[in-house]
Amino acid sequence: MVLLIIFMSNQCVHYLNFAASGHITMGAVMKLMSMQIPFLLVYLLPLALYLSILIVFARLSLDHEMTVMSACGVTPNNLMAVILSIAIVITLIVAALMLWLEPILDTQRIKIFYESAAQATVEKVMPKRFQSIGPNMVFYADEVERGALKMQNIFFAQRSKSKANSNRWDITVAKTAKESFQEGGHFILFLDGYRYIGEPGLPNYQVIQYQTYGVLITRELPTHSGWPSNASTKSLLPERNNPKVAAELHWRMAMPVSALVLALLAFPLSRVNPRRGKFSQLIPAILLYILYGNLLFLGRNWIRKGEVSFDLGLWWVHGLMAAIAIGLLIYRRYKNAYS
């Protein structure tokens, strides 16, 4: 829960920057934040399992409870069976999130961004701040009434789309403005103001006073399809020879597999000397986790570039870490047998 709150706070800042720049609405931020929880759980559940095994068994060793359990007939194999049973449950949860739910949520995230870009401009306007609301358009409002879609003390600057008059600006100021959706499109209606049309540095400016002036708002809607990250796992399997698809499939499988590997790795690392303290094993454990994560990212990039085949994929990373875990288990058992 602590890790989830930390990562959620980080993501919230990221989306608030989008809202502050006028790309998405605050309503979209709330929806996106709610969809981040399953996405973050995919990465945090294996880590939480890893840390919990390390801390709990280190505490048991420090309080000599492992010695008592061993005297009562509880063997390391019994403890490993308990750990693996919990790890299998976590693996199934992560697999369901990564292989089934995550592509659906990714599609919804893209849809929210797309719809938010076409929604009301007033909802995105931050008062007392200059913002871009479209191609070559800069907008400023002193006060904003979101419920009524009205604004006060408006400044609006629009650069000419013509290459021949690329330095020509149409600047509009008004006491009030409101948003209007009509058959012809999405308009901002300026009320009781002035227009200044011309090129900076030249004296031939046009000054127009008006009571009502409408500006058509055009938006560059996002065209990113999100493929293959938002495609279902089943639909990607026939195209697994495509490097991007192969990288996506192996990444989806990597998270569930990592939960099992990390659980296997955590058990031998959790055994500590009572004289050294219960956190003495965390440094090598965290270093191994960082190594594991970096190798997964590196392996995914290699697959995307076509340097690693689909058959090999990320299995070499999992195999390497599993081999380290098995080696540590054998070392612990050998050390206990002759100590």
C-alpha positions as CSV (number, residue, x, y, z in Angstrom):
1,M,0.0,0.0,0.0
2,V,2.9,2.4,0.8
3,L,4.5,1.7,-2.6
4,L,1.2,2.1,-4.3
5,I,0.5,5.5,-2.7
6,I,4.0,6.7,-3.7
7,F,3.7,5.6,-7.3
8,M,0.1,6.9,-7.5
9,S,1.3,10.3,-6.3
10,N,4.0,10.4,-9.0
11,Q,1.5,9.5,-11.7
12,C,-0.9,12.1,-10.4
13,V,1.7,14.8,-10.8
14,H,2.4,13.6,-14.4
15,Y,-1.3,13.8,-15.4
16,L,-1.8,17.1,-13.6
17,N,0.9,18.6,-15.9
18,F,-1.1,17.4,-18.9
19,A,-4.2,19.1,-17.4
20,A,-2.3,22.3,-16.6
21,S,-1.1,22.5,-20.2
22,G,-4.6,22.2,-21.5
23,H,-4.3,18.8,-23.1
24,I,-6.8,16.9,-20.9
25,T,-9.6,17.9,-18.4
26,M,-9.5,17.3,-14.7
27,G,-12.3,14.8,-15.1
28,A,-10.0,12.8,-17.4
29,V,-7.3,13.0,-14.8
30,M,-9.5,11.3,-12.2
31,K,-10.5,8.6,-14.7
32,L,-6.8,7.9,-15.6
33,M,-5.8,7.8,-12.0
34,S,-8.4,5.2,-11.2
35,M,-7.1,3.1,-14.1
36,Q,-3.5,3.3,-12.9
37,I,-4.1,1.1,-9.8
38,P,-4.3,-2.3,-11.7
39,F,-1.4,-1.1,-13.9
40,L,0.8,-0.4,-10.9
41,L,-0.2,-3.5,-9.1
42,V,1.3,-5.6,-11.9
43,Y,4.8,-4.2,-11.0
44,L,4.3,-3.7,-7.3
45,L,2.9,-7.1,-6.3
46,P,6.1,-9.1,-7.2
47,L,8.2,-6.5,-5.4
48,A,5.9,-6.4,-2.4
49,L,6.1,-10.3,-2.2
50,Y,9.9,-10.1,-2.5
51,L,10.3,-7.5,0.3
52,S,7.8,-9.2,2.6
53,I,9.6,-12.5,2.4
54,L,12.9,-10.8,3.1
55,I,11.6,-8.8,6.1
56,V,9.4,-11.5,7.7
57,F,11.9,-14.3,7.6
58,A,14.7,-12.0,8.7
59,R,12.6,-11.1,11.7
60,L,12.0,-14.8,12.4
61,S,15.7,-15.5,12.2
62,L,16.6,-12.5,14.4
63,D,14.2,-13.6,17.1
64,H,15.5,-17.2,16.9
65,E,12.0,-18.4,15.9
66,M,13.4,-20.2,12.9
67,T,15.6,-22.2,15.3
68,V,12.5,-23.1,17.4
69,M,10.5,-24.1,14.3
70,S,13.4,-26.2,13.1
71,A,13.5,-28.0,16.5
72,C,9.8,-28.6,16.2
73,G,10.3,-30.4,12.8
74,V,9.6,-27.5,10.4
75,T,12.1,-28.0,7.6
76,P,13.2,-25.4,5.0
77,N,11.2,-27.5,2.5
78,N,8.0,-26.9,4.5
79,L,8.7,-23.1,4.5
80,M,9.5,-23.1,0.8
81,A,6.2,-24.9,0.1
82,V,4.3,-22.1,2.0
83,I,6.3,-19.4,0.1
84,L,5.6,-21.0,-3.3
85,S,1.9,-21.5,-2.6
86,I,1.6,-17.8,-1.8
87,A,3.8,-16.9,-4.8
88,I,1.6,-19.0,-7.1
89,V,-1.5,-17.0,-6.0
90,I,0.3,-13.7,-6.6
91,T,1.5,-15.0,-10.0
92,L,-2.0,-15.9,-11.1
93,I,-3.3,-12.4,-10.1
94,V,-0.4,-10.7,-11.9
95,A,-1.0,-12.9,-15.0
96,A,-4.7,-12.0,-15.1
97,L,-3.9,-8.3,-14.8
98,M,-1.1,-8.3,-17.3
99,L,-2.4,-10.7,-19.9
100,W,-6.1,-9.8,-19.9
101,L,-6.9,-6.6,-18.0
102,E,-3.9,-4.4,-18.9
103,P,-4.6,-4.4,-22.8
104,I,-8.2,-3.4,-22.0
105,L,-7.1,-0.6,-19.7
106,D,-4.6,0.6,-22.2
107,T,-7.3,0.9,-24.8
108,Q,-9.4,2.9,-22.4
109,R,-6.5,5.2,-21.6
110,I,-6.1,6.1,-25.2
111,K,-9.8,6.6,-25.6
112,I,-9.9,9.0,-22.6
113,F,-7.1,11.0,-24.0
114,Y,-8.8,11.1,-27.5
115,E,-12.2,12.2,-26.1
116,S,-10.7,14.7,-23.7
117,A,-8.8,16.4,-26.5
118,A,-12.2,17.0,-28.3
119,Q,-14.1,18.1,-25.2
120,A,-15.0,21.6,-24.0
121,T,-12.1,24.1,-24.0
122,V,-13.3,25.9,-20.9
123,E,-12.9,22.8,-18.8
124,K,-9.2,22.8,-19.6
125,V,-8.5,26.5,-19.2
126,M,-6.5,27.3,-16.1
127,P,-7.3,30.9,-14.9
128,K,-4.5,33.5,-15.1
129,R,-2.3,31.3,-17.3
130,F,-1.4,31.4,-21.0
131,Q,-2.3,28.1,-22.7
132,S,-2.3,26.6,-26.2
133,I,-5.8,25.4,-27.1
134,G,-5.1,24.4,-30.7
135,P,-2.6,24.8,-33.6
136,N,-1.1,28.3,-33.4
137,M,-3.6,29.4,-30.8
138,V,-2.8,31.0,-27.4
139,F,-5.5,31.6,-24.8
140,Y,-5.7,33.5,-21.5
141,A,-8.6,34.0,-19.1
142,D,-8.6,36.0,-15.9
143,E,-11.6,34.1,-14.4
144,V,-13.3,30.9,-15.4
145,E,-16.8,29.6,-14.7
146,R,-16.6,26.0,-15.7
147,G,-20.2,25.1,-14.9
148,A,-21.6,27.9,-17.1
149,L,-18.7,27.5,-19.7
150,K,-18.0,31.3,-19.3
151,M,-14.8,33.3,-18.9
152,Q,-13.9,36.8,-18.0
153,N,-11.2,39.2,-19.3
154,I,-10.1,37.2,-22.3
155,F,-6.9,37.4,-24.4
156,F,-6.8,35.2,-27.5
157,A,-4.0,35.2,-30.1
158,Q,-4.1,33.2,-33.4
159,R,-1.3,33.1,-35.9
160,S,-2.1,32.9,-39.6
161,K,-2.0,29.4,-41.2
162,S,-0.8,30.8,-44.5
163,K,3.0,30.4,-45.1
164,A,3.1,33.7,-46.9
165,N,1.7,35.5,-43.8
166,S,3.2,33.3,-41.1
167,N,4.0,36.3,-39.0
168,R,0.5,37.7,-39.2
169,W,-1.4,37.6,-35.9
170,D,-5.1,38.0,-35.1
171,I,-5.4,39.1,-31.4
172,T,-8.8,39.2,-29.7
173,V,-9.5,40.8,-26.3
174,A,-12.9,40.7,-24.7
175,K,-14.6,41.3,-21.4
176,T,-16.5,37.9,-21.5
177,A,-16.5,34.8,-23.6
178,K,-18.5,31.6,-23.6
179,E,-18.2,28.2,-25.3
180,S,-20.8,27.2,-28.0
181,F,-21.3,23.9,-29.8
182,Q,-23.1,24.4,-33.1
183,E,-23.7,22.5,-36.3
184,G,-20.7,24.2,-37.9
185,G,-18.4,23.1,-35.1
186,H,-17.0,24.1,-31.8
187,F,-16.8,27.9,-31.2
188,I,-15.7,30.4,-28.6
189,L,-18.0,33.4,-28.7
190,F,-16.3,36.6,-27.5
191,L,-18.5,39.4,-26.3
192,D,-17.9,43.1,-26.2
193,G,-14.3,43.5,-27.2
194,Y,-11.6,44.3,-29.9
195,R,-9.6,42.6,-32.6
196,Y,-6.1,43.6,-33.6
197,I,-5.0,42.1,-36.9
198,G,-1.5,42.6,-38.4
199,E,2.2,41.7,-38.4
200,P,4.4,42.8,-35.5
201,G,6.7,45.6,-36.5
202,L,4.4,47.0,-39.2
203,P,2.1,50.0,-38.8
204,N,-0.8,48.7,-40.9
205,Y,-2.8,47.0,-38.1
206,Q,-6.6,46.6,-38.3
207,V,-8.5,47.5,-35.2
208,I,-12.1,46.1,-35.1
209,Q,-14.6,46.7,-32.3
210,Y,-17.3,44.1,-32.0
211,Q,-20.2,43.0,-29.8
212,T,-20.1,39.3,-30.7
213,Y,-17.3,37.5,-32.5
214,G,-17.0,33.7,-32.9
215,V,-13.8,31.7,-33.4
216,L,-13.9,28.1,-34.6
217,I,-11.7,25.9,-32.5
218,T,-9.9,23.1,-34.4
219,R,-7.9,20.5,-32.5
220,E,-5.1,18.1,-33.5
221,L,-6.6,14.9,-32.2
222,P,-4.2,12.1,-31.1
223,T,-3.7,9.4,-33.8
224,H,-1.6,7.0,-31.7
225,S,-3.3,3.6,-32.0
226,G,-1.4,2.1,-29.0
227,W,-0.7,-1.1,-30.9
228,P,0.6,-3.6,-29.8
229,S,0.3,-2.6,-26.1
230,N,-3.5,-2.4,-26.2
231,A,-4.0,-5.5,-28.3
232,S,-5.3,-8.7,-26.6
233,T,-2.7,-11.4,-25.9
234,K,-4.6,-13.9,-28.1
235,S,-4.6,-11.6,-31.1
236,L,-0.8,-11.0,-30.8
237,L,0.2,-14.7,-30.8
238,P,-0.1,-15.2,-34.6
239,E,2.2,-12.2,-35.2
240,R,4.8,-13.2,-32.6
241,N,7.6,-13.1,-35.3
242,N,7.2,-9.3,-35.4
243,P,9.9,-7.9,-33.1
244,K,7.5,-5.4,-31.5
245,V,4.9,-8.0,-30.8
246,A,7.5,-10.5,-29.5
247,A,8.8,-7.8,-27.1
248,E,5.2,-7.1,-25.9
249,L,4.3,-10.7,-25.4
250,H,7.5,-11.5,-23.4
251,W,7.0,-8.4,-21.3
252,R,3.5,-9.5,-20.4
253,M,4.8,-12.9,-19.4
254,A,7.8,-11.5,-17.6
255,M,5.8,-10.0,-14.7
256,P,4.0,-13.2,-13.6
257,V,7.2,-15.2,-14.0
258,S,9.2,-12.7,-12.0
259,A,6.9,-13.2,-9.0
260,L,7.9,-16.8,-8.8
261,V,11.6,-16.2,-9.4
262,L,11.7,-13.4,-6.8
263,A,10.0,-15.6,-4.2
264,L,12.5,-18.3,-4.9
265,L,15.3,-15.8,-4.6
266,A,14.1,-14.1,-1.5
267,F,14.0,-17.2,0.8
268,P,17.8,-17.9,0.9
269,L,18.5,-14.2,1.1
270,S,16.2,-13.8,4.1
271,R,18.4,-15.9,6.4
272,V,20.4,-13.4,8.5
273,N,22.9,-13.6,11.3
274,P,21.2,-12.2,14.5
275,R,24.3,-10.2,15.3
276,R,24.1,-8.2,12.1
277,G,20.5,-7.0,12.3
278,K,17.4,-7.9,10.3
279,F,18.1,-5.4,7.5
280,S,21.7,-6.5,6.7
281,Q,20.4,-8.8,3.8
282,L,18.4,-6.0,2.1
283,I,21.4,-4.5,0.4
284,P,22.4,-7.5,-1.7
285,A,18.7,-8.4,-2.2
286,I,17.9,-4.9,-3.6
287,L,21.0,-5.0,-5.8
288,L,19.8,-8.4,-7.2
289,Y,16.3,-6.9,-7.8
290,I,17.8,-3.9,-9.6
291,L,19.9,-6.3,-11.7
292,Y,16.9,-8.4,-12.6
293,G,14.8,-5.3,-13.6
294,N,17.5,-3.8,-15.7
295,L,18.2,-7.1,-17.5
296,L,14.4,-7.4,-18.3
297,F,14.4,-3.8,-19.8
298,L,17.6,-4.5,-21.7
299,G,16.2,-7.9,-23.0
300,R,13.0,-6.2,-24.1
301,N,14.9,-3.6,-26.1
302,W,17.0,-6.3,-27.7
303,I,13.8,-8.2,-28.8
304,R,12.3,-4.9,-30.2
305,K,15.5,-4.4,-32.3
306,G,15.4,-8.0,-33.6
307,E,18.7,-8.9,-31.9
308,V,17.0,-11.7,-29.8
309,S,14.5,-14.2,-31.2
310,F,11.0,-14.8,-29.8
311,D,12.0,-18.3,-28.7
312,L,14.8,-17.0,-26.5
313,G,13.0,-13.8,-25.5
314,L,13.4,-13.0,-21.8
315,W,13.8,-16.6,-20.7
316,W,17.5,-16.2,-20.4
317,V,17.0,-13.4,-17.8
318,H,14.5,-15.5,-15.8
319,G,16.8,-18.6,-16.1
320,L,19.8,-16.6,-14.8
321,M,18.0,-15.3,-11.8
322,A,16.5,-18.7,-11.1
323,A,19.9,-20.3,-11.3
324,I,21.2,-17.7,-8.7
325,A,18.3,-18.5,-6.4
326,I,18.9,-22.3,-6.7
327,G,22.6,-21.7,-6.1
328,L,21.9,-19.7,-2.9
329,L,19.5,-22.4,-1.7
330,I,22.1,-25.1,-2.2
331,Y,24.7,-22.9,-0.5
332,R,22.4,-22.3,2.5
333,R,21.6,-26.0,2.9
334,Y,25.2,-27.0,2.6
335,K,26.2,-24.3,5.1
336,N,23.6,-25.4,7.6
337,A,24.5,-29.0,7.2
338,Y,28.1,-28.4,8.2
339,S,27.8,-25.5,10.6
